[in-house]
Amino acid sequence: MDTFYRRKLPHWIPPGAVFFITFRLARSLPVHILQQLKKEREREREALHRRLRGRQLKRELYTLEKRFFGHFDAWLDRCLEGSPRWLADERIARIVAEAIHQLDGERYTLIAYCIMPNHVHLLIDTVGYTIEPGHRGATSSYPLTDTLKRLKGRTAHHCNQALGRRGAFWQHESYDHVVRNAEECERIVAYILNNPVKAGLVSEWEDWPFSWLVGRN
């Protein structure tokens, strides 16, 4: 059964799929920016619901969500200097990278990732990764929420230890998007790898030390 849940963002999570995921450091965006983005998004959603129906509405809502994420991610890049930048520390980025790779082949097939100073982009294929019968009575896919909880919980503990700090390391909520086809997957890979270039951190994506693409590293 597909899983749908809602906190601040809508999430539709099929039991096995390719996912584009973004998670960020705690307090990496000012509250007033998040509130502004949320108001703009809800205003546009309401306008679409008033004007459209059926497939056209669904298509435009999908486009809106992508545009909303683009604004959200652009603000993460703009706030690099004014927010926690713990992932800019090579020790901390390495802890996160190692944890991402540890789950490759166990919970997902890793396609690509980029560890930015205050957030992480991750592209994974979860198809075929199932819980063995007996754990929950029948074979089922690992819930994405459980996989992210494991990844973020493990890294938060070790990163805080390395930094000599306590408290929230990751923002509780993550952004996840179901990748619909191979063409979209290619666009997302390019988006992930070019994030450091777009943020003005490097001129070529290969120069960023914590970008990874299957078959290239």
Stockholm file with secondary structure:
# STOCKHOLM 1.0

chainA/1-217         MDTFYRRKLPHWIPPGAVFFITFRLARSLPVHILQQLKKEREREREALHRRLRGRQLKRELYTLEKRFFGHFDAWLDRCLEGSPRWLADERIARIVAEAIHQLDGERYTLIAYCIMPNHVHLLIDTVGYTIEPGHRGATSSYPLTDTLKRLKGRTAHHCNQALGRRGAFWQHESYDHVVRNAEECERIVAYILNNPVKAGLVSEWEDWPFSWLVGRN
#=GR chainA/1-217 SS CCEEEESSSEEEECSSCEEEEEEEBTTCSCHHHHHHHHHHHHHHHHHHHHHCCHHHHHHHHHHHHHHHHHHHHHHHHHTTTTSCCGGGSHHHHHHHHHHHHHTBTTTBEEEEEEECSSEEEEEEECTTCEECTTSSSSCEECCHHHHHHHHHHHHHHHHHHHHTCCSCCBCSCCEEEECCSHHHHHHHHHHHHHHHHHTTSCSSGGGSTTEEETTTC
#=GC SS_cons         CCEEEESSSEEEECSSCEEEEEEEBTTCSCHHHHHHHHHHHHHHHHHHHHHCCHHHHHHHHHHHHHHHHHHHHHHHHHTTTTSCCGGGSHHHHHHHHHHHHHTBTTTBEEEEEEECSSEEEEEEECTTCEECTTSSSSCEECCHHHHHHHHHHHHHHHHHHHHTCCSCCBCSCCEEEECCSHHHHHHHHHHHHHHHHHTTSCSSGGGSTTEEETTTC
//
